[in-house]
């Protein structure tokens, strides 16, 4: 099967300047898309956009945005449309993973998770789909979710709650806009190796320099998930090569929810 192509399409990646989002942005550029990435830090974002431009012939742009603020998130869609005349694809990769249990989560922490993990994707999709419907053209959206949406660990209570909400939103929006030819899918990613995960393991779990090796020894495939592998799946879902699929949430992991030894 040939590599999925996004040639000439315009894709916005929220949270696209680091970690999973950055890997997806790189993969989109390599697939031929013009890419807009969002983030809060202008210096980091502009440097990363320059890196993306060096990867191929497609254009890349940074749109500074704090997706926790609805107006800021939607302004990134407006900036994309202003620059390219349209938006063909959206990837909601921005996420918040602060730890909190049912008993120690504060209202402020909970609301912060809602703002980034659920409200931001809602209103980014609203703005993107509005442009697609206005033009009468097809589009594709991929929401980066998490295996924790199936329940998650006790210390990820607000994270699991908001990401489970995003699963429901993905399916609802996909159903609502299927006759607009806007396909909306999600990817439940499992334990993945990123700089952010390294920081989390050290800050919250007291991990040492060998935490990756120790983790890999316990995993069925002998390794953590790799961003580049997951990014290829996202590109496929964004591309016409994924055909008619919509409303699907794919578990991208090496564990099987509900299965037991």
C-alpha positions in Angstrom: 0.0 0.0 0.0 1.5 3.4 -0.9 2.2 6.0 1.7 -0.8 8.2 2.5 -0.7 11.5 0.7 -1.9 14.9 2.0 -0.5 16.7 -1.1 -1.8 20.3 -1.3 -4.1 20.0 1.8 -4.1 22.5 4.6 -3.8 21.0 8.1 -3.9 22.7 11.5 -2.2 20.8 14.4 -3.1 22.2 17.8 -0.2 21.7 20.3 1.9 21.0 17.3 5.2 22.4 18.5 6.2 19.6 20.8 5.9 15.9 21.6 3.1 14.0 19.8 1.8 17.1 18.0 5.2 17.9 16.6 5.7 14.4 15.3 2.3 14.6 13.6 3.2 18.0 12.1 6.4 16.6 10.7 4.6 13.6 9.2 1.9 15.9 7.6 4.6 18.0 6.0 6.4 14.9 4.7 3.0 13.8 3.2 2.8 17.0 1.3 0.5 19.1 3.5 0.7 22.8 4.2 0.8 22.8 8.0 -0.1 25.3 10.7 1.0 24.5 14.3 -0.2 26.2 17.5 1.5 26.7 20.8 1.9 29.3 23.5 5.6 30.1 23.1 6.3 32.3 20.0 10.1 31.7 20.0 9.6 27.9 20.1 6.8 27.9 17.6 8.5 30.1 15.0 11.7 28.0 15.2 9.7 24.8 14.7 7.8 26.2 11.8 11.1 27.0 10.1 12.2 23.4 10.8 9.0 22.2 9.1 9.6 24.3 6.0 13.0 22.7 5.7 11.5 19.3 5.4 9.8 19.8 2.1 8.2 22.1 -0.4 5.0 22.6 1.6 4.4 25.8 3.6 4.4 25.8 7.4 3.2 28.5 9.7 3.1 29.0 13.5 -0.1 30.5 15.0 0.4 31.5 18.7 -2.5 30.3 20.7 -3.5 29.2 24.2 -6.2 26.6 23.4 -7.5 26.9 26.9 -9.0 30.2 25.8 -11.8 29.6 23.3 -11.2 32.9 21.4 -7.4 32.1 21.1 -8.1 28.6 19.9 -10.6 29.7 17.2 -8.3 32.5 16.1 -5.8 29.8 15.0 -8.4 28.4 12.6 -9.1 32.0 11.4 -5.4 32.5 10.9 -5.1 29.3 8.9 -8.0 30.3 6.6 -6.7 33.8 6.2 -3.3 32.4 5.1 -4.4 29.6 2.9 -8.0 30.3 2.1 -9.3 27.2 3.7 -8.7 24.4 6.2 -8.9 20.8 5.1 -7.7 19.0 8.2 -7.5 19.5 11.9 -5.6 17.5 14.5 -6.4 18.1 18.1 -3.1 17.1 19.7 -2.9 19.7 22.6 -3.4 18.0 25.9 -3.0 18.4 29.7 -1.9 15.5 31.8 -1.5 16.9 35.3 -2.0 14.2 38.0 -5.1 14.2 40.2 -7.2 11.5 41.9 -10.9 11.6 42.7 -10.1 12.7 46.3 -7.4 15.3 45.7 -8.4 17.0 42.5 -9.3 20.6 43.0 -12.0 22.5 41.0 -9.2 24.5 39.4 -7.3 21.4 38.2 -10.5 19.8 36.9 -11.5 23.0 35.0 -8.0 23.2 33.6 -8.4 19.7 32.1 -11.8 20.5 30.7 -10.5 23.6 29.1 -7.6 22.0 27.2 -8.7 18.4 26.7 -12.4 18.8 25.9 -13.5 22.4 25.4 -10.6 23.3 23.1 -11.2 20.4 20.7 -14.9 21.2 20.7 -14.5 24.8 19.6 -11.6 24.1 17.3 -13.8 21.6 15.5 -16.6 24.1 15.5 -14.5 26.6 13.7 -12.9 24.2 11.3 -16.1 22.4 10.3 -17.8 25.8 9.8 -15.3 26.6 7.1 -15.6 23.2 5.5 -19.4 23.4 5.4 -19.3 27.0 4.2 -17.2 25.9 1.2 -19.1 22.7 0.6 -15.8 20.8 0.6 -14.9 17.6 2.5 -12.5 17.6 5.4 -11.0 15.3 8.0 -10.4 15.7 11.7 -8.4 13.5 14.0 -8.6 13.8 17.8 -5.6 12.6 19.8 -7.2 10.9 22.8 -5.7 8.3 25.2 -6.1 4.7 26.3 -7.0 6.2 29.7 -10.3 7.2 28.2 -11.3 3.5 28.9 -10.8 4.3 32.7 -7.2 5.1 33.3 -5.1 5.0 36.5 -6.5 6.4 39.8 -4.1 9.4 39.6 -5.4 10.4 36.2 -9.0 11.1 37.2 -9.6 14.5 35.6 -7.6 13.5 32.5 -9.5 10.3 32.0 -12.8 12.0 32.5 -12.1 14.7 29.9 -10.6 12.4 27.4 -13.6 10.0 27.7 -15.7 13.1 27.0 -13.6 13.6 23.8 -14.4 10.1 22.7 -18.1 10.9 22.9 -17.7 14.2 21.2 -15.7 12.6 18.4 -18.6 10.2 17.6 -21.3 12.8 18.0 -19.6 15.3 15.6 -18.8 12.5 13.1 -22.4 11.5 13.0 -23.7 15.1 12.8 -21.4 16.0 9.8 -21.2 12.8 7.8 -23.4 14.1 5.1 -21.1 17.2 4.9 -18.4 14.7 4.0 -16.4 15.8 7.1 -14.8 12.7 8.6 -14.0 12.8 12.3 -12.0 10.1 14.0 -9.9 9.6 17.1 -6.8 7.8 18.2 -6.5 6.4 21.7 -2.7 6.5 22.2 -1.0 4.3 24.8 2.3 4.8 26.6 4.4 6.7 24.2 8.0 7.9 24.3 8.2 11.7 24.3 10.2 14.5 26.0 7.0 15.3 27.9 6.6 11.8 29.1 10.2 11.8 30.3 9.5 14.9 32.4 6.3 13.4 33.8 8.0 10.2 34.8 10.7 12.1 36.6 8.5 14.7 38.3 5.6 12.5 39.4 7.0 9.0 39.6 10.6 9.5 40.7 12.0 7.8 37.6 15.7 7.6 36.9 17.6 7.8 33.7 16.8 4.1 32.9 13.1 4.4 33.2 12.6 3.7 29.4 14.5 0.5 29.5 12.7 -0.7 32.7 9.3 0.2 31.1 10.2 -1.6 27.9 11.1 -4.8 29.7 7.5 -5.0 31.0 5.7 -4.3 27.7 4.6 -7.0 25.2 6.4 -5.5 22.2 9.5 -4.7 24.2 9.3 -1.0 23.6 7.3 2.2 24.3 5.1 3.5 21.6 6.9 5.7 19.1 5.6 9.0 17.9 6.5 8.5 14.3 4.5 5.3 14.1 1.5 6.9 15.6 1.9 9.9 13.3 1.6 7.7 10.2 -1.7 6.5 11.4 -2.9 10.1 11.9 -1.8 11.0 8.4 -3.7 8.0 7.0 -6.9 9.1 8.8 -6.5 12.6 7.5 -5.9 11.4 4.0 -8.3 10.3 1.2 -6.6 6.9 1.5 -8.7 6.1 4.6 -11.8 6.2 2.5 -15.1 6.6 4.2 -14.1 5.8 7.8 -15.6 8.2 10.3 -16.7 8.1 13.9 -14.0 5.5 14.7 -11.8 5.7 17.8 -8.8 3.4 17.3 -6.8 2.0 20.2 -3.2 2.5 19.3 -1.5 0.4 22.0 -0.1 -2.9 22.9 -2.7 -3.7 25.6 -6.3 -4.8 24.9 -9.0 -3.3 27.1 -11.2 -5.8 28.7 -8.9 -8.8 28.0 -7.5 -10.8 30.9 -4.9 -13.6 31.4 
